[in-house]
Amino acid sequence: MIVAGTNRIVHLHLPGPHTAEAEMIFKLEPDWVAPLLWRSEFRSALSLPVRQGLLTLAKAIAIAETAEFVALAVSPAFYLSRS
């Protein structure tokens, strides 16, 4: 089990210099937990590329929905963690 911070979750879903590392960790150990606050922090992290014009709002919403779906599908405990 991995206790994942929001940055690690962002790296998993938003392409960047740390994406490959996040994907490798996820493949090795897909059972992640995170504080409930991760969803709010994740959306906040998506807002910067939207404001910069690098990501459309529709794409950011789709990425957030995908991240929540993956989190629930992989580990229902992801939403229950109160770390």
C-alpha atoms as a printed R data frame, in Angstrom:
   type eleno elety resid chain resno       x      y       z
1  ATOM     1    CA   MET     A     1   0.000  0.000   0.000
2  ATOM     2    CA   ILE     A     2   1.212  3.474  -0.931
3  ATOM     3    CA   VAL     A     3   0.196  6.568   1.006
4  ATOM     4    CA   ALA     A     4   0.044  8.995  -1.879
5  ATOM     5    CA   GLY     A     5   0.241 12.747  -1.682
6  ATOM     6    CA   THR     A     6  -1.662 14.901  -4.099
7  ATOM     7    CA   ASN     A     7   1.467 15.684  -6.116
8  ATOM     8    CA   ARG     A     8   2.004 11.985  -6.818
9  ATOM     9    CA   ILE     A     9  -1.610 11.672  -7.957
10 ATOM    10    CA   VAL     A    10  -1.236 14.758 -10.163
11 ATOM    11    CA   HIS     A    11   1.923 13.292 -11.719
12 ATOM    12    CA   LEU     A    12   0.010 10.107 -12.497
13 ATOM    13    CA   HIS     A    13  -2.749 11.932 -14.383
14 ATOM    14    CA   LEU     A    14  -1.090 15.031 -15.836
15 ATOM    15    CA   PRO     A    15   1.838 14.482 -18.212
16 ATOM    16    CA   GLY     A    16   5.052 16.016 -16.961
17 ATOM    17    CA   PRO     A    17   8.609 15.277 -15.862
18 ATOM    18    CA   HIS     A    18   7.488 13.009 -12.984
19 ATOM    19    CA   THR     A    19   4.771 11.070 -14.815
20 ATOM    20    CA   ALA     A    20   6.948  8.071 -15.714
21 ATOM    21    CA   GLU     A    21   8.004  7.653 -12.084
22 ATOM    22    CA   ALA     A    22   4.393  7.875 -10.850
23 ATOM    23    CA   GLU     A    23   3.283  5.325 -13.467
24 ATOM    24    CA   MET     A    24   6.089  2.950 -12.470
25 ATOM    25    CA   ILE     A    25   5.137  3.191  -8.803
26 ATOM    26    CA   PHE     A    26   1.464  2.649  -9.663
27 ATOM    27    CA   LYS     A    27   2.291 -0.453 -11.717
28 ATOM    28    CA   LEU     A    28   4.398 -1.879  -8.891
29 ATOM    29    CA   GLU     A    29   1.853 -1.063  -6.175
30 ATOM    30    CA   PRO     A    30  -1.613 -0.012  -7.382
31 ATOM    31    CA   ASP     A    31  -3.121  0.022  -3.872
32 ATOM    32    CA   TRP     A    32  -2.867  3.690  -2.893
33 ATOM    33    CA   VAL     A    33  -4.532  5.633  -0.094
34 ATOM    34    CA   ALA     A    34  -4.669  9.385   0.333
35 ATOM    35    CA   PRO     A    35  -6.271 11.939   2.628
36 ATOM    36    CA   LEU     A    36  -9.800 12.933   1.608
37 ATOM    37    CA   LEU     A    37  -8.439 16.378   0.857
38 ATOM    38    CA   TRP     A    38  -6.615 15.027  -2.229
39 ATOM    39    CA   ARG     A    39  -9.624 15.718  -4.481
40 ATOM    40    CA   SER     A    40  -9.728 19.404  -3.601
41 ATOM    41    CA   GLU     A    41  -5.944 19.751  -3.890
42 ATOM    42    CA   PHE     A    42  -6.010 17.853  -7.198
43 ATOM    43    CA   ARG     A    43  -8.600 20.231  -8.647
44 ATOM    44    CA   SER     A    44  -6.543 23.170  -7.421
45 ATOM    45    CA   ALA     A    45  -3.465 21.754  -9.169
46 ATOM    46    CA   LEU     A    46  -5.482 21.457 -12.388
47 ATOM    47    CA   SER     A    47  -6.534 25.097 -12.193
48 ATOM    48    CA   LEU     A    48  -3.048 26.459 -12.973
49 ATOM    49    CA   PRO     A    49  -2.724 24.899 -16.456
50 ATOM    50    CA   VAL     A    50  -6.326 25.959 -17.139
51 ATOM    51    CA   ARG     A    51  -5.508 29.572 -16.195
52 ATOM    52    CA   GLN     A    52  -2.346 29.418 -18.317
53 ATOM    53    CA   GLY     A    53  -4.343 28.205 -21.321
54 ATOM    54    CA   LEU     A    54  -2.462 24.894 -21.413
55 ATOM    55    CA   LEU     A    55  -5.544 22.864 -20.555
56 ATOM    56    CA   THR     A    56  -9.197 23.483 -21.343
57 ATOM    57    CA   LEU     A    57 -11.697 23.469 -18.509
58 ATOM    58    CA   ALA     A    58 -13.473 20.515 -20.123
59 ATOM    59    CA   LYS     A    59 -10.213 18.535 -20.247
60 ATOM    60    CA   ALA     A    60  -9.407 19.429 -16.626
61 ATOM    61    CA   ILE     A    61 -12.850 18.220 -15.529
62 ATOM    62    CA   ALA     A    62 -12.356 14.989 -17.498
63 ATOM    63    CA   ILE     A    63  -8.939 14.434 -15.866
64 ATOM    64    CA   ALA     A    64 -10.417 15.017 -12.398
65 ATOM    65    CA   GLU     A    65 -13.273 12.599 -13.094
66 ATOM    66    CA   THR     A    66 -10.834  9.988 -14.403
67 ATOM    67    CA   ALA     A    67  -8.613 10.363 -11.335
68 ATOM    68    CA   GLU     A    68 -11.583  9.875  -9.012
69 ATOM    69    CA   PHE     A    69 -12.813  6.876 -11.029
70 ATOM    70    CA   VAL     A    70  -9.357  5.255 -11.001
71 ATOM    71    CA   ALA     A    71  -9.015  5.911  -7.283
72 ATOM    72    CA   LEU     A    72 -12.318  4.256  -6.494
73 ATOM    73    CA   ALA     A    73 -11.823  1.362  -8.937
74 ATOM    74    CA   VAL     A    74  -8.322  0.568  -7.715
75 ATOM    75    CA   SER     A    75  -8.853  1.012  -4.016
76 ATOM    76    CA   PRO     A    76 -12.178  1.915  -2.388
77 ATOM    77    CA   ALA     A    77 -10.116  2.710   0.723
78 ATOM    78    CA   PHE     A    78  -8.685  5.641  -1.242
79 ATOM    79    CA   TYR     A    79 -11.763  7.605  -0.246
80 ATOM    80    CA   LEU     A    80 -11.835  6.372   3.316
81 ATOM    81    CA   SER     A    81  -8.348  7.330   4.351
82 ATOM    82    CA   ARG     A    82  -8.168 10.067   6.951
83 ATOM    83    CA   SER     A    83  -4.382 10.439   7.122
